[in-house]
Amino acid sequence: MNPTELKQCATGLSSSHLVELQNHRLHCDIVDDFLALQQGAKEAGIDLTIASSFRDFHRQSAIWNAKFQGLRPV
């Protein structure tokens, strides 16, 4: 990944490094580890699910602005 692509990924301006998993977007390098963790949790009787995942810059900005303006609970 070149420096420009890396910067775009780090700032949420690109999602090229993400994959869809269980209706969420995760970094491609952690999918196998997450699935192994989820399986281990299942074997221990725990239902491990993703509650929140990647948000692009524009979505995160909208959430933050709504909280700052008092339109969304903090």
C-alpha positions in Angstrom: 0.0 0.0 0.0 1.5 3.4 -1.0 1.6 6.3 1.5 -1.5 8.0 0.0 -3.6 4.8 0.2 -2.4 4.2 3.8 -3.4 7.7 4.8 -6.8 7.3 3.2 -7.4 4.0 5.0 -6.2 5.5 8.4 -8.5 8.5 8.0 -11.6 6.6 6.9 -11.5 8.0 3.4 -11.0 4.5 1.9 -12.4 1.1 2.7 -10.2 -0.9 0.2 -8.6 -2.7 3.2 -11.9 -4.0 4.6 -14.0 -7.1 4.1 -17.7 -7.7 4.9 -18.3 -10.1 7.8 -21.6 -10.6 9.6 -23.0 -7.3 8.3 -19.9 -5.4 9.4 -16.7 -4.2 7.8 -13.5 -5.5 9.3 -9.8 -5.0 8.4 -8.8 -7.9 6.1 -5.9 -8.9 8.3 -8.0 -9.7 11.4 -10.9 -11.7 10.0 -9.4 -15.1 10.6 -8.3 -14.1 14.1 -11.8 -12.8 14.9 -13.5 -15.9 13.6 -11.1 -18.1 15.8 -11.9 -15.9 18.8 -15.6 -16.1 18.1 -15.4 -19.9 17.7 -13.5 -20.2 21.0 -16.1 -18.1 22.7 -18.9 -20.2 21.3 -17.2 -23.3 22.7 -17.1 -21.6 26.1 -20.9 -20.9 25.9 -20.4 -17.2 24.9 -22.2 -15.6 21.9 -19.6 -13.2 20.7 -20.9 -10.7 18.1 -19.7 -7.5 16.6 -21.6 -4.5 18.0 -19.8 -1.8 16.1 -17.2 -1.7 13.4 -15.6 0.5 10.8 -17.3 3.8 9.9 -16.1 5.9 7.0 -15.0 9.5 7.7 -18.4 10.9 6.7 -20.5 8.6 8.8 -18.2 9.1 11.9 -18.3 12.9 11.3 -22.1 12.9 11.2 -22.3 10.9 14.5 -19.8 13.2 16.2 -21.6 16.3 15.0 -25.0 15.1 16.1 -23.6 14.3 19.6 -21.9 17.7 19.8 -25.2 19.4 18.8 -27.1 17.5 21.4 -29.2 15.6 18.8 -27.8 12.2 19.8 -26.9 10.9 23.3 -23.3 10.8 24.3 
